[in-house]
Amino acid sequence: MSSNVVFIEKGTSFTGTLTAPRVVVEGEVKGDIMASDSVYIKSSGSVRGTIRTQKLLCEKGGTHNGFILLNEEVSSTHNKVSSF
């Protein structure tokens, strides 16, 4: 896979804002995701926050609690991951 993908692996938790072309969530994200291409929430994944992206896929069992803004322009000239 390309470095343009940020993975949150199963069993891990991330708090903050993710900005990347593509984000795959198998663990837990507490914060916003801004993906210029796509967000994929796997069956074990959980997101609590706003998702801005062109495409969103959520497997059965995956969860999201927050706003979804589809077809939003997201500038991601480089990968940015910030946490608090």
PDB file of N, CA, C and O in Angstrom:
ATOM      1  N   MET A   1       0.831  -1.201   0.000  1.00  0.00           N
ATOM      2  CA  MET A   1       0.000   0.000   0.000  1.00  0.00           C
ATOM      3  C   MET A   1       0.865   1.250   0.000  1.00  0.00           C
ATOM      4  O   MET A   1       2.030   1.212   0.396  1.00  0.00           O
ATOM      5  N   SER A   2       0.311   2.309  -0.428  1.00  0.00           N
ATOM      6  CA  SER A   2       0.991   3.586  -0.560  1.00  0.00           C
ATOM      7  C   SER A   2       1.098   4.298   0.786  1.00  0.00           C
ATOM      8  O   SER A   2       0.340   4.011   1.713  1.00  0.00           O
ATOM      9  N   SER A   3       2.050   5.231   0.882  1.00  0.00           N
ATOM     10  CA  SER A   3       2.186   6.037   2.097  1.00  0.00           C
ATOM     11  C   SER A   3       1.070   7.073   2.201  1.00  0.00           C
ATOM     12  O   SER A   3       1.005   7.823   3.175  1.00  0.00           O
ATOM     13  N   ASN A   4       0.196   7.115   1.202  1.00  0.00           N
ATOM     14  CA  ASN A   4      -0.939   8.033   1.222  1.00  0.00           C
ATOM     15  C   ASN A   4      -2.106   7.475   2.029  1.00  0.00           C
ATOM     16  O   ASN A   4      -3.187   8.064   2.052  1.00  0.00           O
ATOM     17  N   VAL A   5      -1.890   6.342   2.690  1.00  0.00           N
ATOM     18  CA  VAL A   5      -2.937   5.709   3.490  1.00  0.00           C
ATOM     19  C   VAL A   5      -2.511   5.715   4.953  1.00  0.00           C
ATOM     20  O   VAL A   5      -1.394   5.317   5.284  1.00  0.00           O
ATOM     21  N   VAL A   6      -3.405   6.168   5.823  1.00  0.00           N
ATOM     22  CA  VAL A   6      -3.170   6.100   7.259  1.00  0.00           C
ATOM     23  C   VAL A   6      -4.029   4.979   7.805  1.00  0.00           C
ATOM     24  O   VAL A   6      -5.244   4.966   7.606  1.00  0.00           O
ATOM     25  N   PHE A   7      -3.393   4.023   8.502  1.00  0.00           N
ATOM     26  CA  PHE A   7      -4.094   2.898   9.114  1.00  0.00           C
ATOM     27  C   PHE A   7      -4.169   3.105  10.622  1.00  0.00           C
ATOM     28  O   PHE A   7      -3.170   3.436  11.260  1.00  0.00           O
ATOM     29  N   ILE A   8      -5.348   2.912  11.182  1.00  0.00           N
ATOM     30  CA  ILE A   8      -5.506   2.824  12.625  1.00  0.00           C
ATOM     31  C   ILE A   8      -5.820   1.349  12.877  1.00  0.00           C
ATOM     32  O   ILE A   8      -6.928   0.881  12.617  1.00  0.00           O
ATOM     33  N   GLU A   9      -4.837   0.643  13.380  1.00  0.00           N
ATOM     34  CA  GLU A   9      -4.947  -0.808  13.495  1.00  0.00           C
ATOM     35  C   GLU A   9      -5.880  -1.250  14.618  1.00  0.00           C
ATOM     36  O   GLU A   9      -6.105  -0.525  15.587  1.00  0.00           O
ATOM     37  N   LYS A  10      -6.411  -2.449  14.463  1.00  0.00           N
ATOM     38  CA  LYS A  10      -7.293  -3.062  15.462  1.00  0.00           C
ATOM     39  C   LYS A  10      -6.558  -3.124  16.800  1.00  0.00           C
ATOM     40  O   LYS A  10      -5.389  -3.503  16.864  1.00  0.00           O
ATOM     41  N   GLY A  11      -7.265  -2.744  17.866  1.00  0.00           N
ATOM     42  CA  GLY A  11      -6.680  -2.763  19.195  1.00  0.00           C
ATOM     43  C   GLY A  11      -5.957  -1.482  19.573  1.00  0.00           C
ATOM     44  O   GLY A  11      -5.459  -1.355  20.691  1.00  0.00           O
ATOM     45  N   THR A  12      -5.894  -0.518  18.634  1.00  0.00           N
ATOM     46  CA  THR A  12      -5.244   0.756  18.939  1.00  0.00           C
ATOM     47  C   THR A  12      -6.280   1.866  18.986  1.00  0.00           C
ATOM     48  O   THR A  12      -7.374   1.747  18.433  1.00  0.00           O
ATOM     49  N   SER A  13      -5.910   2.953  19.661  1.00  0.00           N
ATOM     50  CA  SER A  13      -6.793   4.108  19.798  1.00  0.00           C
ATOM     51  C   SER A  13      -6.014   5.359  19.428  1.00  0.00           C
ATOM     52  O   SER A  13      -4.853   5.505  19.810  1.00  0.00           O
ATOM     53  N   PHE A  14      -6.644   6.261  18.689  1.00  0.00           N
ATOM     54  CA  PHE A  14      -6.027   7.528  18.300  1.00  0.00           C
ATOM     55  C   PHE A  14      -6.963   8.659  18.673  1.00  0.00           C
ATOM     56  O   PHE A  14      -8.162   8.595  18.399  1.00  0.00           O
ATOM     57  N   THR A  15      -6.423   9.695  19.299  1.00  0.00           N
ATOM     58  CA  THR A  15      -7.197  10.883  19.618  1.00  0.00           C
ATOM     59  C   THR A  15      -6.536  12.066  18.937  1.00  0.00           C
ATOM     60  O   THR A  15      -5.353  12.333  19.144  1.00  0.00           O
ATOM     61  N   GLY A  16      -7.307  12.775  18.122  1.00  0.00           N
ATOM     62  CA  GLY A  16      -6.768  13.922  17.408  1.00  0.00           C
ATOM     63  C   GLY A  16      -7.429  14.098  16.068  1.00  0.00           C
ATOM     64  O   GLY A  16      -8.565  13.672  15.862  1.00  0.00           O
ATOM     65  N   THR A  17      -6.709  14.734  15.147  1.00  0.00           N
ATOM     66  CA  THR A  17      -7.214  14.976  13.799  1.00  0.00           C
ATOM     67  C   THR A  17      -6.315  14.272  12.795  1.00  0.00           C
ATOM     68  O   THR A  17      -5.093  14.410  12.839  1.00  0.00           O
ATOM     69  N   LEU A  18      -6.927  13.516  11.890  1.00  0.00           N
ATOM     70  CA  LEU A  18      -6.196  12.839  10.819  1.00  0.00           C
ATOM     71  C   LEU A  18      -6.472  13.550   9.503  1.00  0.00           C
ATOM     72  O   LEU A  18      -7.628  13.801   9.162  1.00  0.00           O
ATOM     73  N   THR A  19      -5.422  13.873   8.766  1.00  0.00           N
ATOM     74  CA  THR A  19      -5.564  14.444   7.433  1.00  0.00           C
ATOM     75  C   THR A  19      -4.678  13.647   6.491  1.00  0.00           C
ATOM     76  O   THR A  19      -3.456  13.637   6.638  1.00  0.00           O
ATOM     77  N   ALA A  20      -5.291  12.984   5.527  1.00  0.00           N
ATOM     78  CA  ALA A  20      -4.564  12.147   4.572  1.00  0.00           C
ATOM     79  C   ALA A  20      -5.478  11.881   3.383  1.00  0.00           C
ATOM     80  O   ALA A  20      -6.688  12.085   3.476  1.00  0.00           O
ATOM     81  N   PRO A  21      -4.912  11.428   2.266  1.00  0.00           N
ATOM     82  CA  PRO A  21      -5.774  11.069   1.143  1.00  0.00           C
ATOM     83  C   PRO A  21      -6.747   9.938   1.485  1.00  0.00           C
ATOM     84  O   PRO A  21      -7.931  10.010   1.155  1.00  0.00           O
ATOM     85  N   ARG A  22      -6.237   8.886   2.151  1.00  0.00           N
ATOM     86  CA  ARG A  22      -7.081   7.746   2.505  1.00  0.00           C
ATOM     87  C   ARG A  22      -6.838   7.359   3.958  1.00  0.00           C
ATOM     88  O   ARG A  22      -5.708   7.404   4.445  1.00  0.00           O
ATOM     89  N   VAL A  23      -7.925   6.977   4.649  1.00  0.00           N
ATOM     90  CA  VAL A  23      -7.820   6.533   6.039  1.00  0.00           C
ATOM     91  C   VAL A  23      -8.583   5.223   6.185  1.00  0.00           C
ATOM     92  O   VAL A  23      -9.727   5.109   5.747  1.00  0.00           O
ATOM     93  N   VAL A  24      -7.942   4.235   6.805  1.00  0.00           N
ATOM     94  CA  VAL A  24      -8.562   2.948   7.089  1.00  0.00           C
ATOM     95  C   VAL A  24      -8.579   2.789   8.606  1.00  0.00           C
ATOM     96  O   VAL A  24      -7.539   2.870   9.259  1.00  0.00           O
ATOM     97  N   VAL A  25      -9.779   2.559   9.163  1.00  0.00           N
ATOM     98  CA  VAL A  25      -9.934   2.465  10.621  1.00  0.00           C
ATOM     99  C   VAL A  25     -10.348   1.049  10.999  1.00  0.00           C
ATOM    100  O   VAL A  25     -11.438   0.591  10.658  1.00  0.00           O
ATOM    101  N   GLU A  26      -9.455   0.363  11.710  1.00  0.00           N
ATOM    102  CA  GLU A  26      -9.771  -0.944  12.283  1.00  0.00           C
ATOM    103  C   GLU A  26      -9.850  -0.838  13.798  1.00  0.00           C
ATOM    104  O   GLU A  26     -10.441  -1.699  14.450  1.00  0.00           O
ATOM    105  N   GLY A  27      -9.262   0.208  14.363  1.00  0.00           N
ATOM    106  CA  GLY A  27      -9.275   0.459  15.805  1.00  0.00           C
ATOM    107  C   GLY A  27     -10.264   1.564  16.125  1.00  0.00           C
ATOM    108  O   GLY A  27     -11.381   1.579  15.608  1.00  0.00           O
ATOM    109  N   GLU A  28      -9.839   2.511  17.000  1.00  0.00           N
ATOM    110  CA  GLU A  28     -10.732   3.570  17.456  1.00  0.00           C
ATOM    111  C   GLU A  28     -10.118   4.946  17.191  1.00  0.00           C
ATOM    112  O   GLU A  28      -8.952   5.192  17.499  1.00  0.00           O
ATOM    113  N   VAL A  29     -10.929   5.836  16.615  1.00  0.00           N
ATOM    114  CA  VAL A  29     -10.527   7.226  16.399  1.00  0.00           C
ATOM    115  C   VAL A  29     -11.479   8.120  17.174  1.00  0.00           C
ATOM    116  O   VAL A  29     -12.697   8.027  17.021  1.00  0.00           O
ATOM    117  N   LYS A  30     -10.913   8.994  18.014  1.00  0.00           N
ATOM    118  CA  LYS A  30     -11.682  10.008  18.724  1.00  0.00           C
ATOM    119  C   LYS A  30     -11.207  11.350  18.212  1.00  0.00           C
ATOM    120  O   LYS A  30     -10.229  11.909  18.709  1.00  0.00           O
ATOM    121  N   GLY A  31     -11.905  11.862  17.215  1.00  0.00           N
ATOM    122  CA  GLY A  31     -11.507  13.121  16.599  1.00  0.00           C
ATOM    123  C   GLY A  31     -11.962  13.150  15.157  1.00  0.00           C
ATOM    124  O   GLY A  31     -12.686  12.266  14.701  1.00  0.00           O
ATOM    125  N   ASP A  32     -11.532  14.172  14.449  1.00  0.00           N
ATOM    126  CA  ASP A  32     -11.972  14.377  13.073  1.00  0.00           C
ATOM    127  C   ASP A  32     -11.054  13.687  12.078  1.00  0.00           C
ATOM    128  O   ASP A  32      -9.850  13.553  12.302  1.00  0.00           O
ATOM    129  N   ILE A  33     -11.650  13.253  10.977  1.00  0.00           N
ATOM    130  CA  ILE A  33     -10.897  12.677   9.865  1.00  0.00           C
ATOM    131  C   ILE A  33     -11.180  13.523   8.635  1.00  0.00           C
ATOM    132  O   ILE A  33     -12.337  13.745   8.278  1.00  0.00           O
ATOM    133  N   MET A  34     -10.108  14.001   7.981  1.00  0.00           N
ATOM    134  CA  MET A  34     -10.227  14.749   6.734  1.00  0.00           C
ATOM    135  C   MET A  34      -9.431  13.995   5.672  1.00  0.00           C
ATOM    136  O   MET A  34      -8.201  14.035   5.653  1.00  0.00           O
ATOM    137  N   ALA A  35     -10.155  13.306   4.789  1.00  0.00           N
ATOM    138  CA  ALA A  35      -9.519  12.479   3.769  1.00  0.00           C
ATOM    139  C   ALA A  35      -9.938  12.956   2.387  1.00  0.00           C
ATOM    140  O   ALA A  35     -11.125  12.947   2.062  1.00  0.00           O
ATOM    141  N   SER A  36      -8.987  13.368   1.581  1.00  0.00           N
ATOM    142  CA  SER A  36      -9.316  13.903   0.260  1.00  0.00           C
ATOM    143  C   SER A  36      -9.877  12.837  -0.676  1.00  0.00           C
ATOM    144  O   SER A  36     -10.573  13.173  -1.634  1.00  0.00           O
ATOM    145  N   ASP A  37      -9.592  11.563  -0.423  1.00  0.00           N
ATOM    146  CA  ASP A  37     -10.112  10.496  -1.275  1.00  0.00           C
ATOM    147  C   ASP A  37     -11.177   9.658  -0.566  1.00  0.00           C
ATOM    148  O   ASP A  37     -12.343   9.693  -0.959  1.00  0.00           O
ATOM    149  N   SER A  38     -10.796   8.899   0.479  1.00  0.00           N
ATOM    150  CA  SER A  38     -11.767   7.975   1.063  1.00  0.00           C
ATOM    151  C   SER A  38     -11.462   7.637   2.525  1.00  0.00           C
ATOM    152  O   SER A  38     -10.336   7.771   3.005  1.00  0.00           O
ATOM    153  N   VAL A  39     -12.526   7.190   3.208  1.00  0.00           N
ATOM    154  CA  VAL A  39     -12.429   6.666   4.572  1.00  0.00           C
ATOM    155  C   VAL A  39     -13.105   5.303   4.562  1.00  0.00           C
ATOM    156  O   VAL A  39     -14.211   5.148   4.045  1.00  0.00           O
ATOM    157  N   TYR A  40     -12.424   4.316   5.140  1.00  0.00           N
ATOM    158  CA  TYR A  40     -12.932   2.953   5.203  1.00  0.00           C
ATOM    159  C   TYR A  40     -12.946   2.540   6.674  1.00  0.00           C
ATOM    160  O   TYR A  40     -11.890   2.392   7.289  1.00  0.00           O
ATOM    161  N   ILE A  41     -14.141   2.353   7.237  1.00  0.00           N
ATOM    162  CA  ILE A  41     -14.281   1.897   8.611  1.00  0.00           C
ATOM    163  C   ILE A  41     -14.564   0.400   8.563  1.00  0.00           C
ATOM    164  O   ILE A  41     -15.622  -0.029   8.103  1.00  0.00           O
ATOM    165  N   LYS A  42     -13.612  -0.383   9.039  1.00  0.00           N
ATOM    166  CA  LYS A  42     -13.762  -1.832   9.021  1.00  0.00           C
ATOM    167  C   LYS A  42     -14.708  -2.276  10.136  1.00  0.00           C
ATOM    168  O   LYS A  42     -15.099  -1.462  10.972  1.00  0.00           O
ATOM    169  N   SER A  43     -15.073  -3.542  10.156  1.00  0.00           N
ATOM    170  CA  SER A  43     -16.063  -4.052  11.107  1.00  0.00           C
ATOM    171  C   SER A  43     -15.649  -3.852  12.562  1.00  0.00           C
ATOM    172  O   SER A  43     -16.511  -3.742  13.434  1.00  0.00           O
ATOM    173  N   SER A  44     -14.362  -3.804  12.837  1.00  0.00           N
ATOM    174  CA  SER A  44     -13.875  -3.599  14.204  1.00  0.00           C
ATOM    175  C   SER A  44     -13.616  -2.124  14.512  1.00  0.00           C
ATOM    176  O   SER A  44     -13.231  -1.781  15.630  1.00  0.00           O
ATOM    177  N   GLY A  45     -13.829  -1.244  13.515  1.00  0.00           N
ATOM    178  CA  GLY A  45     -13.484   0.162  13.663  1.00  0.00           C
ATOM    179  C   GLY A  45     -14.567   1.020  14.289  1.00  0.00           C
ATOM    180  O   GLY A  45     -15.757   0.715  14.214  1.00  0.00           O
ATOM    181  N   SER A  46     -14.117   2.105  14.910  1.00  0.00           N
ATOM    182  CA  SER A  46     -15.023   3.047  15.559  1.00  0.00           C
ATOM    183  C   SER A  46     -14.476   4.462  15.388  1.00  0.00           C
ATOM    184  O   SER A  46     -13.296   4.714  15.631  1.00  0.00           O
ATOM    185  N   VAL A  47     -15.345   5.385  14.967  1.00  0.00           N
ATOM    186  CA  VAL A  47     -14.955   6.790  14.817  1.00  0.00           C
ATOM    187  C   VAL A  47     -15.947   7.648  15.574  1.00  0.00           C
ATOM    188  O   VAL A  47     -17.158   7.508  15.403  1.00  0.00           O
ATOM    189  N   ARG A  48     -15.432   8.543  16.416  1.00  0.00           N
ATOM    190  CA  ARG A  48     -16.259   9.534  17.097  1.00  0.00           C
ATOM    191  C   ARG A  48     -15.730  10.902  16.707  1.00  0.00           C
ATOM    192  O   ARG A  48     -14.736  11.383  17.251  1.00  0.00           O
ATOM    193  N   GLY A  49     -16.420  11.524  15.745  1.00  0.00           N
ATOM    194  CA  GLY A  49     -15.992  12.829  15.255  1.00  0.00           C
ATOM    195  C   GLY A  49     -16.512  13.057  13.858  1.00  0.00           C
ATOM    196  O   GLY A  49     -17.218  12.217  13.299  1.00  0.00           O
ATOM    197  N   THR A  50     -16.162  14.194  13.298  1.00  0.00           N
ATOM    198  CA  THR A  50     -16.596  14.554  11.955  1.00  0.00           C
ATOM    199  C   THR A  50     -15.699  13.901  10.914  1.00  0.00           C
ATOM    200  O   THR A  50     -14.475  13.897  11.048  1.00  0.00           O
ATOM    201  N   ILE A  51     -16.319  13.349   9.873  1.00  0.00           N
ATOM    202  CA  ILE A  51     -15.589  12.783   8.744  1.00  0.00           C
ATOM    203  C   ILE A  51     -15.872  13.650   7.519  1.00  0.00           C
ATOM    204  O   ILE A  51     -17.030  13.846   7.153  1.00  0.00           O
ATOM    205  N   ARG A  52     -14.810  14.173   6.878  1.00  0.00           N
ATOM    206  CA  ARG A  52     -14.920  14.910   5.612  1.00  0.00           C
ATOM    207  C   ARG A  52     -14.171  14.101   4.563  1.00  0.00           C
ATOM    208  O   ARG A  52     -12.978  13.834   4.708  1.00  0.00           O
ATOM    209  N   THR A  53     -14.877  13.712   3.505  1.00  0.00           N
ATOM    210  CA  THR A  53     -14.246  12.882   2.486  1.00  0.00           C
ATOM    211  C   THR A  53     -15.084  12.857   1.217  1.00  0.00           C
ATOM    212  O   THR A  53     -16.217  13.339   1.201  1.00  0.00           O
ATOM    213  N   GLN A  54     -14.524  12.297   0.161  1.00  0.00           N
ATOM    214  CA  GLN A  54     -15.248  12.098  -1.083  1.00  0.00           C
ATOM    215  C   GLN A  54     -16.040  10.795  -1.050  1.00  0.00           C
ATOM    216  O   GLN A  54     -17.152  10.721  -1.573  1.00  0.00           O
ATOM    217  N   LYS A  55     -15.450   9.749  -0.419  1.00  0.00           N
ATOM    218  CA  LYS A  55     -16.078   8.432  -0.371  1.00  0.00           C
ATOM    219  C   LYS A  55     -15.967   7.857   1.038  1.00  0.00           C
ATOM    220  O   LYS A  55     -14.941   8.002   1.703  1.00  0.00           O
ATOM    221  N   LEU A  56     -17.043   7.201   1.481  1.00  0.00           N
ATOM    222  CA  LEU A  56     -17.050   6.581   2.807  1.00  0.00           C
ATOM    223  C   LEU A  56     -17.606   5.173   2.686  1.00  0.00           C
ATOM    224  O   LEU A  56     -18.653   4.958   2.075  1.00  0.00           O
ATOM    225  N   LEU A  57     -16.904   4.223   3.268  1.00  0.00           N
ATOM    226  CA  LEU A  57     -17.362   2.843   3.321  1.00  0.00           C
ATOM    227  C   LEU A  57     -17.278   2.386   4.767  1.00  0.00           C
ATOM    228  O   LEU A  57     -16.248   2.554   5.419  1.00  0.00           O
ATOM    229  N   CYS A  58     -18.362   1.810   5.266  1.00  0.00           N
ATOM    230  CA  CYS A  58     -18.398   1.305   6.639  1.00  0.00           C
ATOM    231  C   CYS A  58     -18.915  -0.121   6.607  1.00  0.00           C
ATOM    232  O   CYS A  58     -20.055  -0.369   6.215  1.00  0.00           O
ATOM    233  N   GLU A  59     -18.069  -1.058   7.023  1.00  0.00           N
ATOM    234  CA  GLU A  59     -18.483  -2.461   7.074  1.00  0.00           C
ATOM    235  C   GLU A  59     -19.507  -2.663   8.189  1.00  0.00           C
ATOM    236  O   GLU A  59     -19.565  -1.887   9.142  1.00  0.00           O
ATOM    237  N   LYS A  60     -20.303  -3.705   8.056  1.00  0.00           N
ATOM    238  CA  LYS A  60     -21.247  -4.083   9.102  1.00  0.00           C
ATOM    239  C   LYS A  60     -20.460  -4.325  10.386  1.00  0.00           C
ATOM    240  O   LYS A  60     -19.486  -5.076  10.400  1.00  0.00           O
ATOM    241  N   GLY A  61     -20.898  -3.677  11.462  1.00  0.00           N
ATOM    242  CA  GLY A  61     -20.203  -3.775  12.743  1.00  0.00           C
ATOM    243  C   GLY A  61     -19.349  -2.558  13.043  1.00  0.00           C
ATOM    244  O   GLY A  61     -19.102  -2.240  14.206  1.00  0.00           O
ATOM    245  N   GLY A  62     -18.896  -1.874  11.998  1.00  0.00           N
ATOM    246  CA  GLY A  62     -18.140  -0.636  12.187  1.00  0.00           C
ATOM    247  C   GLY A  62     -19.080   0.466  12.653  1.00  0.00           C
ATOM    248  O   GLY A  62     -20.253   0.471  12.280  1.00  0.00           O
ATOM    249  N   THR A  63     -18.584   1.402  13.466  1.00  0.00           N
ATOM    250  CA  THR A  63     -19.460   2.435  13.996  1.00  0.00           C
ATOM    251  C   THR A  63     -18.896   3.834  13.761  1.00  0.00           C
ATOM    252  O   THR A  63     -17.686   4.037  13.659  1.00  0.00           O
ATOM    253  N   HIS A  64     -19.825   4.788  13.679  1.00  0.00           N
ATOM    254  CA  HIS A  64     -19.477   6.195  13.561  1.00  0.00           C
ATOM    255  C   HIS A  64     -20.489   7.004  14.341  1.00  0.00           C
ATOM    256  O   HIS A  64     -21.694   6.786  14.218  1.00  0.00           O
ATOM    257  N   ASN A  65     -20.004   7.942  15.148  1.00  0.00           N
ATOM    258  CA  ASN A  65     -20.873   8.831  15.892  1.00  0.00           C
ATOM    259  C   ASN A  65     -20.367  10.245  15.647  1.00  0.00           C
ATOM    260  O   ASN A  65     -19.345  10.652  16.201  1.00  0.00           O
ATOM    261  N   GLY A  66     -21.085  10.989  14.818  1.00  0.00           N
ATOM    262  CA  GLY A  66     -20.673  12.347  14.475  1.00  0.00           C
ATOM    263  C   GLY A  66     -21.227  12.742  13.127  1.00  0.00           C
ATOM    264  O   GLY A  66     -22.119  12.086  12.590  1.00  0.00           O
ATOM    265  N   PHE A  67     -20.692  13.819  12.585  1.00  0.00           N
ATOM    266  CA  PHE A  67     -21.137  14.322  11.285  1.00  0.00           C
ATOM    267  C   PHE A  67     -20.353  13.672  10.162  1.00  0.00           C
ATOM    268  O   PHE A  67     -19.191  13.302  10.326  1.00  0.00           O
ATOM    269  N   ILE A  68     -21.014  13.538   9.010  1.00  0.00           N
ATOM    270  CA  ILE A  68     -20.368  13.064   7.791  1.00  0.00           C
ATOM    271  C   ILE A  68     -20.587  14.118   6.726  1.00  0.00           C
ATOM    272  O   ILE A  68     -21.725  14.465   6.409  1.00  0.00           O
ATOM    273  N   LEU A  69     -19.501  14.623   6.177  1.00  0.00           N
ATOM    274  CA  LEU A  69     -19.577  15.615   5.110  1.00  0.00           C
ATOM    275  C   LEU A  69     -18.968  14.992   3.858  1.00  0.00           C
ATOM    276  O   LEU A  69     -17.748  14.957   3.699  1.00  0.00           O
ATOM    277  N   LEU A  70     -19.838  14.498   2.967  1.00  0.00           N
ATOM    278  CA  LEU A  70     -19.381  13.847   1.739  1.00  0.00           C
ATOM    279  C   LEU A  70     -19.213  14.865   0.631  1.00  0.00           C
ATOM    280  O   LEU A  70     -19.849  15.919   0.627  1.00  0.00           O
ATOM    281  N   ASN A  71     -18.340  14.528  -0.313  1.00  0.00           N
ATOM    282  CA  ASN A  71     -18.037  15.382  -1.460  1.00  0.00           C
ATOM    283  C   ASN A  71     -17.487  16.733  -1.026  1.00  0.00           C
ATOM    284  O   ASN A  71     -17.674  17.739  -1.712  1.00  0.00           O
ATOM    285  N   GLU A  72     -16.809  16.750   0.117  1.00  0.00           N
ATOM    286  CA  GLU A  72     -16.174  17.961   0.626  1.00  0.00           C
ATOM    287  C   GLU A  72     -14.768  18.053   0.061  1.00  0.00           C
ATOM    288  O   GLU A  72     -14.058  17.050  -0.014  1.00  0.00           O
ATOM    289  N   GLU A  73     -14.366  19.244  -0.334  1.00  0.00           N
ATOM    290  CA  GLU A  73     -12.993  19.466  -0.768  1.00  0.00           C
ATOM    291  C   GLU A  73     -12.106  19.448   0.468  1.00  0.00           C
ATOM    292  O   GLU A  73     -12.326  20.206   1.413  1.00  0.00           O
ATOM    293  N   VAL A  74     -11.111  18.582   0.456  1.00  0.00           N
ATOM    294  CA  VAL A  74     -10.170  18.487   1.559  1.00  0.00           C
ATOM    295  C   VAL A  74      -8.783  18.616   0.963  1.00  0.00           C
ATOM    296  O   VAL A  74      -8.395  17.836   0.094  1.00  0.00           O
ATOM    297  N   SER A  75      -8.054  19.585   1.424  1.00  0.00           N
ATOM    298  CA  SER A  75      -6.690  19.770   0.957  1.00  0.00           C
ATOM    299  C   SER A  75      -5.769  18.874   1.756  1.00  0.00           C
ATOM    300  O   SER A  75      -5.689  18.988   2.979  1.00  0.00           O
ATOM    301  N   SER A  76      -5.078  17.985   1.072  1.00  0.00           N
ATOM    302  CA  SER A  76      -4.093  17.134   1.758  1.00  0.00           C
ATOM    303  C   SER A  76      -2.864  17.010   0.876  1.00  0.00           C
ATOM    304  O   SER A  76      -2.612  15.968   0.270  1.00  0.00           O
ATOM    305  N   THR A  77      -2.111  18.089   0.818  1.00  0.00           N
ATOM    306  CA  THR A  77      -0.897  18.076   0.017  1.00  0.00           C
ATOM    307  C   THR A  77       0.152  17.156   0.630  1.00  0.00           C
ATOM    308  O   THR A  77       1.076  16.711  -0.051  1.00  0.00           O
ATOM    309  N   HIS A  78       0.000  16.877   1.923  1.00  0.00           N
ATOM    310  CA  HIS A  78       0.866  15.917   2.595  1.00  0.00           C
ATOM    311  C   HIS A  78       0.080  15.296   3.741  1.00  0.00           C
ATOM    312  O   HIS A  78      -0.933  15.835   4.187  1.00  0.00           O
ATOM    313  N   ASN A  79       0.561  14.168   4.199  1.00  0.00           N
ATOM    314  CA  ASN A  79      -0.110  13.500   5.322  1.00  0.00           C
ATOM    315  C   ASN A  79       0.125  14.300   6.588  1.00  0.00           C
ATOM    316  O   ASN A  79       1.238  14.762   6.838  1.00  0.00           O
ATOM    317  N   LYS A  80      -0.898  14.464   7.374  1.00  0.00           N
ATOM    318  CA  LYS A  80      -0.783  15.204   8.628  1.00  0.00           C
ATOM    319  C   LYS A  80      -1.559  14.438   9.678  1.00  0.00           C
ATOM    320  O   LYS A  80      -2.738  14.131   9.505  1.00  0.00           O
ATOM    321  N   VAL A  81      -0.886  14.138  10.757  1.00  0.00           N
ATOM    322  CA  VAL A  81      -1.525  13.479  11.878  1.00  0.00           C
ATOM    323  C   VAL A  81      -1.194  14.302  13.116  1.00  0.00           C
ATOM    324  O   VAL A  81      -0.023  14.472  13.456  1.00  0.00           O
ATOM    325  N   SER A  82      -2.200  14.801  13.775  1.00  0.00           N
ATOM    326  CA  SER A  82      -1.946  15.548  15.006  1.00  0.00           C
ATOM    327  C   SER A  82      -2.807  14.974  16.106  1.00  0.00           C
ATOM    328  O   SER A  82      -3.960  14.603  15.885  1.00  0.00           O
ATOM    329  N   SER A  83      -2.245  14.906  17.277  1.00  0.00           N
ATOM    330  CA  SER A  83      -2.998  14.387  18.403  1.00  0.00           C
ATOM    331  C   SER A  83      -2.868  15.327  19.583  1.00  0.00           C
ATOM    332  O   SER A  83      -1.947  16.140  19.665  1.00  0.00           O
ATOM    333  N   PHE A  84      -3.828  15.190  20.502  1.00  0.00           N
ATOM    334  CA  PHE A  84      -3.752  15.981  21.724  1.00  0.00           C
ATOM    335  C   PHE A  84      -3.863  15.069  22.908  1.00  0.00           C
ATOM    336  O   PHE A  84      -3.822  15.530  24.049  1.00  0.00           O
TER     337      PHE A  84
END
